[in-house]
Amino acid sequence: MKNFVFNTHTKVYFGKEKIVDLSKEVTNYGTNVLLVYGQGAIKKNGIYSEVVEVLNKCNVVEFGGITPNPRIKMVREGIKIARDNKIDVVLAVGGASVIDCAKIIAAGYYYEDDPWDLVICPGEIKIVLPIITVLTSFGTGSEMNGSAVINNEEEEEKIGTYSPLLQPEVSILDPVYTYSLSADLTAAGVVDTMSHAMESYFSKDKDTFVQDRIAEGIIKTCIKYGPIAIKESDNYEARANLMWAGALGLNGLTGAGKTSAWSCHPMEHELSAFYDITHGAGMAVLMTNWMRYILNDKTVDKFVEYAENVWHIFNEDDKYKKAEKAIEMTRKFFDECNMPVTLGELGIDDEKFESMAVNAVSNGLLTFAYVPLKKEDVVNIYKMCL
């Protein structure tokens, strides 16, 4: 296991009606609050009213309308509003798109130039407004990490960035707040959570037993509770386990001490940038095709470990057949969750494969992936997804 630093300083309030603790946490940082939210769902399901009620002693300035795959133009608009109102703390109420947008607003508040600089050069982030989140979905882990993913429509770029300064100070996680998620968004959250665990799980590091068992537990949680939550939107046990799995899946636990770069997320970010699809849907298409593409003599033992520990496949002696069966069971699970398993289901053809592949490898990280990928490899994987 490599040396590492692990720090997740986010204070989490988990459980029913934990919104009552929001006011005391917000006022620790000030009373001028920028309330960032999405396209109105929280007003329909009653979460907005609960948040506003507990913040009745604060000056709340609203900034709504954040879209999925949040745009840099909305970040710019949010920064202006925050500055005009001398905001003390940024409160994100929503899912990953809202939280990610709020993070860059909080960082951009103190930055004199264009906030896109902070996305492509996170080292420029020196100071941020305090960030607090009230989570209304699950799967991305943004509520408990310093990552954010932002779209630049003008450049057709979707880039993930990271700074420890972007980590929320406090996050409220009430599983009841996810009851109103549609079946499709619930399934997308399940796939997203699994994909985070898998990206860390499939690595070159050999001595990370603890991290790998945690990752397997997160994946198995999704397999157990995902179908239940999709069918029973108000099943608290399922929602609670999925919400906590989503937070743990990307708070650094599964990747601590690991060195391999992620493989599928750079490829999916290009799909989302060019076609504005749901991230979890793109990951459902890519993950199993990537698995098939990289299966070889050097990786087969890891796939056998995955097959046995996650899918309990023991009645097969041939390592390759065992690995292939695990990949097929993963694909079948995504399909049973009504997630797409081909790009055709998303209305995507091969027109932009070359451009997307160029962008996916442009930062060089895929050179350090579990199995290093070049532009031609990315194109080939995209073609397998048709």
Salt bridges, closest charged atoms under 4 A:
ASP21 OD2 - LYS18 NZ 3.25
ASP21 OD1 - LYS24 NZ 3.21
GLU25 OE2 - LYS11 NZ 2.86
GLU62 OE1 - LYS43 NZ 3.85
ASP84 OD2 - LYS80 NZ 2.85
ASP114 OD1 - ARG76 NE 2.67
GLU153 OE2 - ARG71 NE 3.32
GLU153 OE1 - LYS73 NZ 3.61
GLU169 OE2 - HIS9 NE2 3.72
ASP192 OD1 - HIS196 NE2 3.11
ASP192 OD1 - HIS279 NE2 3.30
GLU199 OE2 - HIS265 ND1 2.73
ASP205 OD1 - LYS2 NZ 3.28
ASP212 OD1 - LYS258 NZ 2.54
ASP212 OD2 - LYS302 NZ 2.79
GLU216 OE1 - ARG213 NE 2.76
GLU268 OE1 - HIS279 ND1 2.52
ASP276 OD2 - ARG71 NH2 3.18
ASP301 OD1 - LYS319 NZ 2.98
GLU305 OE2 - ARG213 NH2 2.60
GLU305 OE2 - LYS302 NZ 3.44
GLU308 OE2 - LYS322 NZ 2.83
GLU328 OE1 - ARG292 NH2 2.73
GLU354 OE1 - LYS375 NZ 2.86
